[in-house]
Amino acid sequence: MATRRMGRILAFQALYAWEACSKNKAVAFSWLDDTLDQLDKSTAQFSRLLVTGTIENIRAIDAMIQSHLQNWDFSRVQRVDLALLRMSTYTLMYQDDLAPTIVISEAVGIARDYGTDDSYRFINGMLDSIRRTLEKTA
């Protein structure tokens, strides 16, 4: 598995745990350091950056996601989808060095593996909409 892909999967899982544990970092991330210690330094750093960057910017990220939800309440978004949307939206908003097409493609792939049957369509549509908004404001 590609190094960046593994980093994204671990970050997504950590963000899912963080949300599921009512944003209690100590509980949510108790497993993460041991897991990251087993990976190469680059993958571990990338994963940590995704997690910390997402959490540090959660208000702006959630506001961006909410602004693109059409006829859907934020609280009804599946936790798996929300974790993936948050991580990917963080990347689209704050990591200019990563191509949006790669970010979206990776998110869709992870959604296919971890989400519901319709998750990948939802993730693709949401992230593409967010990408277009960000391109207009750049």
N, C-alpha and C positions, 0 to 999 in steps of 0.2 A: 504494500500500500504506500502511496506517495507520502512523503514526509509532511507536506502542508495539509494534505487530506486528513492524516491522523491528528494533527494539531487542531484542525477545525472540528473534528468529531469529538475530541476530548473537551474542547471549549464549549461546544454545544451541550454536551452531557453535563458539564459543570454548571452552565447557566440554567439548564433544566432543573438540576438538583437545588440550585440557589432559589429558584422560584418555588419549587415544591416544598422546601424547608422554610418557607415564609421569610426568605432573604436573610437567613441566619448563616453567615459565612462560615463560622466554625463547624457547624453541622454539615452544611452543603459541600464544603471542600475538604473534609477530613481525609478523603481517599485520593484527592488530586495530586498532592505533592509526591506521594509514593509512586503514583503512576508516571508522573512527569520525570521523576528521577531515573526511570528505566529507559527513557528515550534519549535520543541525541540532543545536544544542547540547543541547536537551532529550532527543532520541533517544540521543545519545552518552552523556549522563549516566545515563539509564535503563539502557542496556545495560551500562555499567561497573558500576553498582550491582548488577545481577543477577549479574554474573560475580564481583565481589569479595565480595559478600555470601554467595554460595553457597560459594565457596572458604573464606572465613573461618569458616563454620559447617558445614563438610563432615561432621564427625563426628556432630553432632546430626542433620543431614539424612540421612546414610546410615543411622543408627540408626533413624530414623523409617521410612525406606523398608524396611529389613530387617524391622522389626516388622510390616509389612503384606504381606510376601511369604508367601503360603501355598503350601506344598509346592514351593517354588522357591528355589534357592540364589542368593544375591546375585551371585556371580561369573558366573552364567549369564545375567544380564540383558544384553540387547543394548546396546552402547555408545550408540547413538542414543537408545534408550529411557532409558538411565541419565542421560544428559546432560539430557534433557528432564524427567525425574522430579526430578532434583536441583534444577534451576532453579525448577521449579514448586513443589516442596516448600518451598524457601527462601521463595518468595513467600507461600505459605499460612502458613508458620510465623512469618515476621518482618515482613511488610508488611500490616498491618491495614487500610490505606487502600484496598486493592484487593479487590474482591468476589471471593470464591472461585469463583462461577459463571463469571466472566470469565476467571480464571486457568485453570480447567479447560477451558473452551471454547477458549481460545487454544492450550493445550497439545495438545488433541485435533486442532485444525486443523494445527498444525505436525507432529504425528505422522503425519497423513494425507499430508502433502507429503514428509516426509523418512524416515519409518519403513517397516517392512514392512507387508504387508496387514493384519496383526493388531495392529500397534503402537497404533493409536488406541483400540482396545478395552481393551488392557492399561493404557494411560496413563489412560484415563477411569476404569476400575475402581480403580486404585491411588490416584489423586488424590482420588476421591470418598470412599474409605475413610479416607484421611489427613484429609480435610476433616471428616468425621464425628468422628473421634478428637479433633481440635483443638477442635471445637465443644463436645464433652463436657467438656474440661478448661478451657475459657475461663470 
